[in-house]
């Protein structure tokens, strides 16, 4: 694909977005003026209201034109949002990451929750994010489980979100 073609398409989209932004600002100002003029004379109120109506119709037209411009440039703007690796040379490789909701969800799904549960009522006593625990906190967690005869489970973050957590109501702990 020719770089000049790509640059021209991007400039068209950029110019259309600037125009849309300017019209949005103009509509906002007219809306504020129409609100202020609502206490004025009937003629001034009607004129301002009509101007706002025409501006809103033009704004709708600008939105549609902006979308058409973006659609016309989709061959330039359309990219895959999947993660990919980059290997610019035989010695270098870079893990490509995309900051989107899917990568955030994957990060959450890879985490695990360590939980201690009461053996009598099956209620939860303590929760901890396993990745954030150090050796001291893990030791304290295990000691508490031994001391109070608790069941220790490790589940994924996704399972925890789906699980209806009930807390221990026993009086013995």
N, C-alpha and C positions, 0 to 999 in steps of 0.2 A: 504494500500500500504506500502511496506517495505521501511524504510528510507534508507537502504543501496542501494537499487535499484534506488531510487530518487537521492541520492548523486552521484552514478556512472553515471547516465544519464546526470546530470548537469555538472559533470567533463568532460564528453565526449564533450558536447557542448562548454564548456569553453575552452578546449584544441583546438578544431577545430577553434574557433573564434580567439584564440591566433595565430594559424598557419596562418589563413587568414590575420590577421593584419600584421604578419611578411612578408608575400608574397606581400601585398600591399605596404609596405615600400620598399621592394626590387624592385618592379616594378617602383616605383617613382624614386628611385635612378638610375635605368637603363635608365629611360626616360630622366632624367637630363643629364646623361652621353651621351646618344645618341644625345641630342641636342648640347652638347658641342663638340662632335666628328664630327658633321656635317661639321665643317670647317677643319677637319683633312684629312688624306690620304683616298683614296677610300677603301683600304683593311680594315682599322680600322673602318671606317664608316659602311661598310657592315657587319663586325663582330658584332659591337655593335647593329646595327639594327636587325640582326638575333637573337641575344641574347634577345633583347627586345620582338621580336615576339614570341619566345618560352616561355618567361616568361609570356606574356599576355595570351597565350593558357593555361599555367599551372595555372595562376590566375583564369581563367574561370572555370577550373576543380575544383579548391579549393572552389570557390563560390558554385558550385553545390554540392560538398561533404558537405560543411557546412550546406547548406539548407537541405540536406538529413538527416544529424545528428540532426538538429532541428526538422524535421518532425518525426524522430524516437523517439524523446523524448517528443512528444506532449502530451502524457498521463500524463507526469509529469509537463510540462510547461503550459498546457492549464487551464486557470482559467476564471471565470466569471468576467467581468468588471463592473457589476451592483453594486450599493451601497447595503450594507447589515448592519444589526445591530448585534453587538456582546454582548452576555449576559454571561460573565464568571461565574457569581454567581447570587444569588437572589437579591443582593444589588447593583450590578454594571451593567450598560449597556452603551455601546459605539456606537455612530452613526458612521458607517464605511463610509468613503468617498473615492472616487477614483478621482485623479486629471487627468481628461481627457477632451477632447473637449466637450463631451456631458454634463458634469457637469458645464462647463463654459457656455455653451449655455443655460442651465437651469437657471443659475444665471442671465444671461442677460435677459432671458425671464421673470423673476419674477420682474424685475425693472420696474418702471413707470416714464414717462416723464410728467411734468406739463408744459403746454404751454398756452401763452396768444395770442389771435388772433384778428386781426382787424375785426370789424363787417361790414365794408364797402367793403374791397377787399378780405377778408378771409385769408389774409397773416399772417404769424407768426411774432410776435413781440419779444417774449422772450421764451426761453426754460430753464428748470431746471430739474435736476435729483431729483425726489421727495424724495428718500431715503437720499440724502445728504443735504436736506434743514432743517434748524432749525426753531424755532418759529419766530425769527426775520426776516429771509429771506422770510418765508411764508407770514408774515404780510406785508412786503414791496411789495411782488408779488401781493397780494390782493389789497393793496392801489393803486398801479399803474393801476391795472385793473379797479378799480372804478373811478379813476381820469380821465382816457382816454376812459372810456366806452368800455372796451375790453371783449371779450369772453374768459373764462378760461376753458380749457379741460385737462383731465388727460388721457393719453393713455399708453399702454404698450410699452416697448422698442422694441419689435418685430414689433408692428404696426408702430412705428416711423421709423424703418429701411426700412420698405416696402413703407412708404409714401413718396411721392415726395414733400418735404417741399418747399413752396414758401414763400418768405419774403414779408412783407408789403411794399408797394411802395407809400402809401398815404403820403401827405405832412402835414396833420393835427396833427400828433403826434410828 
